[in-house]
Amino acid sequence: MRKPSHRSRAVLAVTAAAVLGVAGCDAVGGNAAAPTRAKPAPLWDVSPGSVAAVGDSITRGFDACAVLTDCPEVSWATGSDTKVDSLAVRLLGTARAAERSWNYAVTGARMADLAGQLAQAAARKPQLVTVMVGANDACRNSTSAMTPVADFRARFEDALAGLRERLPKAQVYVASVPNLKRLWSEGRTNALGKQIWKLGICPSMLGDADAVDSAATVRRDTVQKRVEDYNKVLREVCAKDRRCRFDGNAVYDYRFGTDQLSHWDWFHPSVDGQARLAEIAYRTVTARHT
């Protein structure tokens, strides 16, 4: 076999050098430094700069301070009361929370009202929106009057889609619907509470509080199953949105006692109950990973 000429060897050397250069190798065989790229900003910011709250009477602090009265200053989401240490205060500090948090929740609201509340909240351009709604969809005069699961889902999807049209990058924290059957089992230990329930508080679950016959048991189980279905909807719909966090049923699973219930109606959260909700929300919002 004929040896390659000096000129051929030179051509081969140049070609090899060019190939090595394309492969990113340096003269001594090491890899050339790859161009640095800036890390993309995380989709979820654990320290948002503003908070808007939507939902029902729980977020309005109803019956936490006085009978039949909203008390937004003790709201778990945006309240200013130091005993609660609300989500907004924990995230922003007291002074900034007073200027950069807003409460658009309405006592008695159901899922059908969420889209309108979110539209109001969007006008403030909040970086974080908190959602707690669904209890009133289950707390009806009868089980047949509860919001159907399919309607609950469609309305939540529409409400979230409407928010995304207005605020594509807003973060959304979604709290699970509380455990209404536990509320019945805890509150029924108080004679005064049972008398107050007779005025028409969540009759689908709390009506005939002492009844434990088959019909009453089936009724309560039906309400509880509906709440569980609502929470499944909240989880599934939220999971499709990269900037939405569901609490993983933390509110539903919380084993509250009578100290966490309003002593005005033995249904809504007390000031202490509001503080527990704030803790759950803060833990979820500030988690690095979910």
Sequence and secondary structure as in RCSB ss.txt:
>XXXX:A:sequence
MRKPSHRSRAVLAVTAAAVLGVAGCDAVGGNAAAPTRAKPAPLWDVSPGSVAAVGDSITRGFDACAVLTDCPEVS
WATGSDTKVDSLAVRLLGTARAAERSWNYAVTGARMADLAGQLAQAAARKPQLVTVMVGANDACRNSTSAMTPVA
DFRARFEDALAGLRERLPKAQVYVASVPNLKRLWSEGRTNALGKQIWKLGICPSMLGDADAVDSAATVRRDTVQK
RVEDYNKVLREVCAKDRRCRFDGNAVYDYRFGTDQLSHWDWFHPSVDGQARLAEIAYRTVTARHT
>XXXX:A:secstr
     HHHHHHHHHHHHHHHHHTTB TTS B           SS SS S EEEEESHHHHTTTSSSTT   GGG 
TTT   TTT  HHHHHH HHHHHHHEEE   TT  GGGHHHHHHHHHTT  SEEEEE  HHHH SSSGGGS  HH
HHHHHHHHHHHHHHHH TT EEEE     HHHHHHHHTT HHHHHHHTTTSSHHHHTTTT  SHHHHHHHHHHHH
HHHHHHHHHHHHHHTSTTEEE TTHHHH    GGGB TTTSSSB HHHHHHHHHHHHHHHH S  
